[in-house]
């Protein structure tokens, strides 16, 4: 894809059709979801150090892909169950991964397009990890509003992603490379700033918003908040 960077600059369109690995092509989708699972295993090992899910019982994993984060959190949080919400073609592979790892009884799947479909209700925790970088600012705001509506009062929300330091969007350098990679492979992909995400959470109605860096060299940062 990077070899076709000039094509991206000329057209503004991704050079790899995202639909091909999000359900349309079963072989490519399976390869992609398993690749995301392997990548997420490293991040999921440190994710609980930045957000405390103890005492939570129902987790909504928005755009949760392979369900790796849900497995990590459910595996170490007594009483926690999770629902992975993602596209039907992706969840075909998710079910396979959950069964392979012995989590099919504690983690459900919810086939949906997170931009257009309902999230359900009654959750006391929500995770939006590694998917906001695929969305426009307006869509990010929409997803946060839908998450707010799905959470019970006192519910925890955790947004985990690669972020720019601020809205100048010129650091860190890794975020720039990551944003270009997302532009090559998704219709709206790029990266957002930590300051933007914190503001959008507050605008959606959340309070106690905090930005928490993950331990280096992990490139992710958590933006954590609560529903009043």
N, C-alpha and C positions, 0 to 999 in steps of 0.2 A: 504493500500500500504506500509506503514512504517513497518508493520509486516513482509514484504517480502524483507526487506533491504538486507539480506544475499544473496538472489537470484540476486539482482541487482549487488552486489559486485562480485559474481561469474561469471555472464554472461555479464555484461555491457549493458544489454538491459532493457528497461522499463518493469515494472511488470504489468502495466495497458496499454493495447493497445490504443494509442492516437486516432486512427481512430474511436474507439467505441463512443467517445463523441465529435467527430468533423464531424459527418454526417452519419456514417454507422448505428448507432443505434439511431433511432429518439427519443426515450424516454430519453436515456442517454444524447443525444445532447441537448434536450430541457432543461433538468435539469441543465446541465453544463452552458449553455448560460444564463439562469436565475440566477444561482448562481454568475456568473461573473458580471451580471448586478447589483445585490445587493452589491457586493464588490466594484464595480466601482463607485457606487453612493457616497460613502464616499470620494474616491480619487477625483472624479470630482468636489466635492464641493470646493476643495482648488487648483485644477489644474490651474484655471485662475489667481490665485495670483502669479504664477511663470512664466507666459507667457502671453503677451498682444496680443490678436487677434483682437483688434479694428481696423477697416478699412479694414479688410480682407473680401473677398467675396466668395471664394471657398476653402473649406477645404477637404483634402483627409485624411481619417482616415484608415490607413493601418492596416489590421488585427484587425479591430475595433470591432469584436464580436457583442455584443448586441447593440452597438451604443450609449452607455451611455455617453461617453465623447462628442460625437458629439451633443447629445441632450443638454448637459450642456452648451457647447460653443455656439451653435446656439441660445439657449434660452436667452442668455444674451448679444449676440453680434449682434446689428442691421445690417441687410444686409447680414449676413453670411449664406451660404448654405453649406451642407456637403455631401460627398459621403463615405459610409462605404464599404470598400473592404475586402471581406472575402470569405471563402469557401461556395459553394451553400447550403450545408446542414445546416450550421450555420445561413446563411442569411434567411432561412425559418423562424427561430425563431426571428431574428432581425426585420423582417417586422412586426411581431406580436407586438413586444415591441414598435416599432416606432408608430404604429397605436394606441396602448393603451394609449400612452402618448401625442398624438396629433402632432407628428412631421413628419408624412408621406409626407406632402406637402413641407417640407424644407430639408429633408434628403433623398438622394437616396441610393441605394445599387448597388454594382458592384460585381457580382459573379466572383471569380478568385482565383487562387493559386498565392499568392504574390511572390513566388520564380520563377515561370515559365511564368506568364501571364503579359500582359502590364498593366501599371497603368493609361494610358490616359495622358492628358496634360492640361495645362491652369490653374492649381491650384496656389493660392498665399499663401497657408499654408498647412502643412502636419503634422500629428500626428502619431507617432509610439509608442503606449503605451502598456506595458505589454505583448509584444510578442517577443522582441529581445532575451529574456532569453530562448526561445525555439530553438534558432538558433546557428550555429557554427560561429566563427569569420568571415570566408569567406562569409557565407550567410548574416551576418550583413552588411558587406561591400557591397555586391551585392544590398541589400535592400536600402542602403543609396545612391548608384549610381542611382538606378531606381527612387528614390524619387527626387534626384537632377534633373534628366531629366524631371520629371513630373511637376516641379515647374517653374513658371515664374521668370524672374530676380527680385531680391528683396524678393523672397518668404521665408517664415518662416518655419523652421522645428523644431519640439519638439520631443525628444525621452524621454519617461517617463518609468522608470523601477526600480526594485530593483538591486542595484549595489554594488559590492565590492568597498572599498575605493581606492585601488590601485591594481597594477598587481601582488602583492604578494598573493592576494585573501585569506586573513586570517581575515578580519574584514570588517564590523561588524558581530557579531555572527549570527544575523538574516539572513544575506545574505547567510551564509553557510547552515543553515537549509533550506532556500528557494531553494538554488541550488540543494540540495539533493532531495527535493520534486519534482523539475522539472525533475531530472534524473529518478525518479521513474515513471513519467507519460508522458515522451516525448522522442523521439528518440535521439535528440541532446541537450536536455535541461540542463541548468546549470545556471550560472549568469556571467556577465561580469563586468569589472572594469570601474568606471567613466572615468579614464584616457584613457582607451582603446577606449571608445565610442567617447570621444572628439577628439582623434587622427584620428579615422576612418572618422568622419565627415569632418575634415580638408582634409584628403586624398581624399575624394569624391568631393572636390571642394568648400565646404562651408567655410564661414569666420565668424568672430565675434562669435566664439564658446564660450559658457559659461556653467558652471556647477552650477545649482541652487538647493540646497536642499529644499525639501518640509517641511512645519512646522511639528515638532514632535507632536505626535508619528507616523505620516505617514511614512512608510518605503520607499516611492518612492523618487527618485531624478530626476530632469529634466536636460537634456543636450540640450541646445538651440543654434541654429545657423541660418544663412541666406545664401541664394544663392546670389552671387554678381550680 
